Each structure stands twice: as C-alpha cells, then as structure tokens.
Amino acid sequence: MMTFTQICSGIRARLPLALQFLIETLSYWRRLCRYNASIRTDRDIRKMQYTLLRETHVIEKGMSMQNPRRGFGQEKVRALMERLRKYNRIYGSLEKDFLYRPLTTIKSYFAFQHKEQVDVSELETLYAKLCEEAGISADSLSLPAGIKTSTADALKQEARSDFSSLLYGRHSIRYFKEELPSKDMLDEALTLASRTPSACNRQAWHTHIYFGDECHELLRMQDGCKGFFQDIPCCIVVTADMKGFLGHEPFQCYVDGGLYAQNLINALHFLGLGSIPLSCGFMSDKLLQMQKRFDIPDNEVMVVIIGTGYMTDEVKFAVSDRQPTHLTNVYHSPPLP
C-alpha cells in the first residue's frame, strides 16, 4: 500500500515542470520563513550564535584594515557585548563555551586600541562585567583571535609546501599592490580550478574578470568591502549557468559554482596571489542590476566575487579561529577505530 508521501510524489511528478518549480519555490519559502537567521533570531540558539559570529568578524575585519580609523568600532563592540550578555542570560547554561571566541576577539580589540593610545576604559568596564556575569576569567581567554602580521614571501612559501600548509596558510587578504595580476597567472589559476568536480561533469561554471576602475565600481556595488575596495586591482565573478541543470536540480548551480570558487581561491593562493571572497548573497533585484551593469548573462547566477592581486610585502589578516569539528560533524555510523 502506498504511503501519503508516495502518493503526493506521484501526483507531483505528473504536473507540468513550471508548476513543480512553483511548488519547490513555496517549499523553500516555508523553510526560509522558519529557519532564516533574520527571523526570531534570538529565540534560537544556533541563529543567535551564527549572527554573533558574524558581528564578531566585523571587529576582526576592522583590525585587519590597512588604515583603520583611529578608535574605530567602539559602538559595534558595545552592541556586540550587549548581545553577548543576552546570549549568556538565555543560553549560557547550555553552551557557555561559545562565548570564548567573541570575548577573546574583544580582548584583542582592546589591545589593538591600547597600541593606538585610544581610551576604551568605559568599554573595558562593561567587558569586565560581562565576563563576571558569564563566570569567565579574562585571563583564561587565550584562543587565537585578533590579527596576525606576515609577509607575502612567507605566505607564498607556505602555500607551496604541502596541502595542509596551503589550507592553513590561506587568509582573506586586504593588502594589494597597484600592479595588475598577469593574464598568464590568472589563466593558470583558472586552468587549475577547472579540475573541480561537477554534477555529471557538466562544468557549468563561468568567470568574469574586471580590472581597475571597472573592478572598483563592481566592488562599490557589492558594498561589503568598504575601506579597502579601492586597493583591490582585480576581481573575478564566479557564476554558474542555469542552463546546465535539469528540473530536479534547481539549486545545483550554487553547489557546482561554490566548489569551483573554492578551488579557484586555493589556486590563486598556490600561485602567490592574495585573494578575498566577497559575498553575492543579495536579493534578486540587486543581483540582476549588477549583472546588467557588468554584462553578465541573465541565465548565469552570481555565486561569489573574488578580489585578487599581488600582495604587499607585509600583510595583516584576521586570525578567525575555526570551530572544532565535533561541533559541526555527526557520525551516523560508528567510525572505524
């Protein structure tokens, strides 16, 4: 006897594909309304954690800028601490360890401001109160956080060492020379990235490369790299062609495009170019406006913008510690010893 789900699936399969797409769109709309982090954010521990990590990274990015405004970010740090206090009140008894990373980043922010001889004593008082409420000693906060300084030569050497070193040595770079990357180097990176696996080997990714003023205009529209977009000499827009996928694959273009983009970022790093991925996570009207202005066909979806170029001799980057895998992985069968 067929189940209700099997009956519904059978009926759906007989519908015109355009109607099936509408059903799929409504299904995704339902999930967006339930799970998107902008809706009832603080009523869900995961939504609150993800948004707090986002707000923490804003502070990290500010410290990694070439010429940060003196005393920058104080209101953002104040707002972040208020939300951390709220998190501690609601969820501190469940997952207090989450607080260690943002608290360590704020601690690094204070040290950064002290070097610039900026008075942040009022914020430090609020910070001490927050740590006391959470039962966390500021002296115990020793996770990697803040910014790190390195040289372009050291990063290039590490990238050529082994695969592990390539991954651990790749960082989002915001320090670029004015010199444009050579076409030969970009072509080599594109060739390396073409080894990316794709659904049924369709290779439906595309790239659009812009330099100089056109690059800066695109990044200004992207609006996620204020304060350093004018220092990026070249950007690569990674897209995926919707024509490459079938009725049962409405979201596969983003999967294949994302896989390709990550390989391209690693290829650029391996070849000695700095890079920074910049989000294309916008509403459709903005994306279509960008595509029209920069001659990207309507049948392609924008996946990510990669800023790239030759690194300056010395660079600074956000440490951005990663979560341990036991928090992000589930073994659904007993693993081998």
C-alpha positions in Angstrom: 0.0 0.0 0.0 1.4 3.4 -1.0 2.1 6.0 1.7 0.6 9.5 1.6 4.1 10.9 0.8 4.5 8.4 -2.1 1.0 9.4 -3.5 1.9 13.1 -3.3 5.2 12.5 -5.0 3.4 10.6 -7.8 0.9 13.4 -8.3 3.7 16.0 -8.4 5.7 14.0 -11.0 2.7 14.3 -13.4 2.4 18.1 -13.1 4.0 20.4 -15.7 7.6 21.3 -14.7 6.7 25.0 -14.3 4.1 24.1 -11.7 6.6 21.8 -10.0 9.0 24.7 -9.8 6.3 26.8 -8.1 5.8 24.1 -5.5 9.5 23.9 -5.0 9.7 27.7 -4.5 6.9 27.6 -2.0 8.6 24.8 -0.1 11.8 26.8 0.0 9.8 29.9 1.1 8.4 27.9 4.0 11.9 26.9 5.2 13.2 30.4 4.8 10.4 31.7 7.0 11.2 29.2 9.6 15.0 29.0 9.6 16.4 32.2 8.2 18.5 33.9 10.9 16.8 37.3 10.4 13.5 35.9 11.7 13.1 35.4 15.5 16.9 35.5 15.7 17.4 35.3 19.5 14.7 32.7 20.1 17.0 30.0 18.5 20.5 29.3 19.9 22.0 28.5 16.6 20.6 31.6 14.9 22.0 33.7 17.7 25.4 32.0 17.6 25.7 32.5 13.8 24.8 36.1 14.0 27.1 36.8 16.9 30.0 35.2 14.9 29.1 37.5 12.1 29.2 40.5 14.3 32.5 39.3 15.9 34.1 39.1 12.5 33.2 42.7 11.7 35.5 43.6 14.6 38.2 41.3 13.2 37.9 42.8 9.8 38.3 46.3 11.2 41.6 45.4 12.9 42.9 43.9 9.6 42.4 47.0 7.5 45.5 48.9 6.1 44.5 52.2 7.6 41.8 51.8 10.2 40.1 54.9 11.5 41.6 55.7 14.9 39.3 54.4 17.6 37.1 52.6 15.1 34.4 50.2 16.0 33.5 51.2 19.6 29.8 51.3 19.1 29.9 47.9 17.3 31.8 46.4 20.2 29.3 47.9 22.7 26.4 46.5 20.7 28.2 43.1 20.4 28.7 43.0 24.2 25.0 43.7 24.8 24.0 40.8 22.6 26.6 38.6 24.3 25.1 39.5 27.7 21.7 38.5 26.3 23.1 35.2 25.0 24.6 34.4 28.4 21.2 35.1 30.1 19.3 32.9 27.7 21.7 30.2 26.6 24.8 30.5 28.9 23.7 27.4 31.0 23.5 25.4 27.8 26.6 26.4 25.8 28.7 28.8 27.7 31.9 27.8 25.8 30.6 29.6 22.7 31.3 32.9 24.4 35.1 32.3 24.5 35.7 33.3 20.9 33.9 36.6 20.8 35.2 37.5 24.2 38.8 36.8 23.1 38.3 38.9 20.0 37.0 41.8 22.1 40.1 41.4 24.3 42.3 41.6 21.2 40.4 44.7 20.1 41.2 46.4 23.4 44.9 45.5 23.0 44.8 47.0 19.5 43.3 50.2 20.7 45.9 50.5 23.5 48.7 50.4 20.9 47.0 53.3 19.2 46.7 55.1 22.6 42.9 55.1 22.4 40.9 55.3 25.7 38.5 52.4 25.8 38.2 52.2 29.6 34.4 52.5 29.5 34.1 49.5 27.2 36.6 47.6 29.3 34.4 48.2 32.4 31.4 46.7 30.5 33.6 43.8 29.3 34.7 43.0 32.9 31.0 43.0 34.0 30.1 40.7 31.1 32.9 38.2 31.9 31.9 38.3 35.6 28.3 37.5 34.7 29.4 34.7 32.4 31.7 33.3 35.1 34.7 33.6 32.7 38.1 34.9 33.8 39.5 37.3 31.1 42.9 35.8 31.9 41.7 32.4 30.7 40.8 33.8 27.2 43.7 32.5 25.0 42.0 31.3 21.8 43.6 32.6 18.6 42.0 35.9 17.8 42.6 39.4 16.5 45.0 39.9 13.7 48.3 38.4 12.6 51.1 40.0 10.6 53.1 38.1 8.0 55.0 38.7 4.8 53.9 37.9 1.2 57.1 35.8 0.8 56.2 33.7 3.9 52.7 33.1 2.7 53.8 32.1 -0.8 56.4 29.7 0.6 53.9 28.1 2.9 51.4 27.7 0.0 53.9 25.7 -2.0 54.9 23.4 0.9 52.1 20.8 1.2 48.3 20.7 1.0 47.8 21.2 4.7 50.0 24.2 4.7 48.2 25.6 1.7 44.9 25.4 3.6 46.1 26.7 6.9 48.2 29.5 5.2 45.3 30.9 3.1 43.7 34.0 4.5 41.4 36.7 3.2 43.9 39.4 2.1 43.1 43.1 2.1 46.6 44.3 1.2 47.4 44.6 -2.5 49.9 46.3 -4.8 48.6 48.5 -7.5 50.1 46.2 -10.2 47.6 44.2 -12.1 48.0 40.4 -11.9 49.2 39.0 -15.2 46.9 37.3 -17.7 49.2 34.2 -17.7 48.9 33.8 -13.9 45.1 34.2 -14.0 44.8 31.8 -16.8 46.9 29.2 -14.9 44.6 29.7 -11.8 41.5 29.2 -14.0 43.1 26.0 -15.5 43.9 24.6 -12.1 40.3 25.4 -10.9 38.9 23.6 -13.9 39.8 20.3 -12.2 36.8 20.9 -9.9 34.3 18.1 -9.9 30.8 19.0 -11.1 27.4 17.2 -11.4 27.8 14.7 -14.3 30.9 16.6 -15.4 28.8 19.4 -16.9 31.3 22.1 -15.8 28.7 24.8 -16.0 30.8 27.4 -14.2 31.9 30.7 -15.7 34.1 33.6 -14.7 34.0 37.3 -15.5 37.2 39.3 -14.7 37.4 43.0 -14.2 40.3 45.4 -13.6 41.0 48.8 -12.3 38.1 51.3 -12.3 35.5 48.7 -13.5 36.6 46.4 -10.7 36.2 49.2 -8.2 32.7 50.1 -9.4 31.6 46.5 -9.1 33.0 46.2 -5.6 31.3 49.5 -4.6 28.0 48.0 -5.7 28.8 44.8 -3.8 29.2 47.1 -0.7 30.9 44.5 1.5 34.4 45.8 1.3 34.2 49.4 2.5 37.5 50.9 3.4 39.6 48.7 1.1 37.8 48.1 -2.2 39.9 50.8 -3.9 43.0 48.8 -3.1 41.8 45.6 -4.9 43.2 45.7 -8.5 41.2 42.8 -10.0 38.1 40.9 -9.2 36.7 37.6 -10.6 33.0 37.0 -10.6 32.2 33.3 -10.4 28.9 32.3 -11.9 27.0 29.1 -12.8 24.9 28.6 -15.9 21.3 27.7 -15.0 21.0 26.1 -18.5 23.3 23.3 -17.3 20.9 21.8 -14.8 17.7 19.8 -15.0 14.2 20.1 -13.4 15.2 18.1 -10.3 18.4 20.3 -9.7 17.1 23.8 -9.0 19.9 24.6 -6.6 22.8 22.5 -8.1 24.2 25.6 -9.9 25.1 27.1 -6.5 26.8 23.8 -5.4 28.9 23.5 -8.5 29.7 27.2 -8.6 30.7 27.1 -4.9 33.0 24.1 -5.4 34.7 25.8 -8.4 35.1 29.1 -6.5 36.9 27.5 -3.5 39.3 25.7 -5.9 39.9 28.9 -7.7 40.7 30.7 -4.4 43.1 27.9 -3.5 44.7 28.0 -6.9 45.3 31.8 -6.7 46.9 31.3 -3.3 49.1 28.5 -4.5 50.3 30.7 -7.4 51.2 33.5 -5.0 48.3 35.9 -5.4 46.3 37.2 -2.5 42.5 36.8 -2.6 39.4 37.6 -0.7 35.9 36.1 -1.3 33.1 38.7 -1.3 29.5 37.6 -0.9 26.8 37.6 -3.6 24.2 36.9 -1.0 21.7 39.6 -2.1 18.1 39.9 -3.1 17.4 39.2 -6.8 16.8 42.8 -7.8 20.3 43.9 -6.7 21.9 40.8 -8.4 20.1 41.5 -11.6 21.1 45.1 -11.5 24.8 44.1 -11.1 24.5 41.5 -13.8 23.0 44.1 -16.3 25.6 46.7 -15.5 28.6 44.3 -15.9 27.4 42.3 -18.8 26.8 39.0 -17.0 24.1 37.0 -18.9 20.7 36.6 -17.2 21.0 32.8 -17.4 24.0 32.8 -15.1 23.7 33.1 -11.3 26.4 35.1 -9.4 28.0 32.8 -6.8 30.8 34.9 -5.4 33.2 37.8 -6.2 36.9 37.1 -5.6 39.1 40.1 -5.2 42.7 39.2 -6.1 46.1 40.7 -6.9 49.8 40.7 -5.9 50.2 41.1 -2.1 52.1 43.9 -0.5 55.4 42.9 1.1 53.8 42.9 4.6 50.2 41.9 5.2 47.8 41.7 8.2 44.8 39.4 8.3 42.1 38.3 10.8 43.0 35.1 12.7 39.4 33.9 12.6 39.7 30.7 14.5 37.6 27.8 13.3 35.1 25.7 15.3 36.2 22.2 16.3 34.8 19.5 14.0 32.9 17.8 16.8 30.6 20.8 16.8 30.0 20.6 13.0 30.1 16.9 12.3 27.8 13.9 13.0 28.9 10.3 12.6 25.7 8.5 11.6 27.5 5.1 11.8 30.2 4.1 14.3 33.6 5.3 12.9 36.5 2.9 12.5 39.0 3.0 15.4 
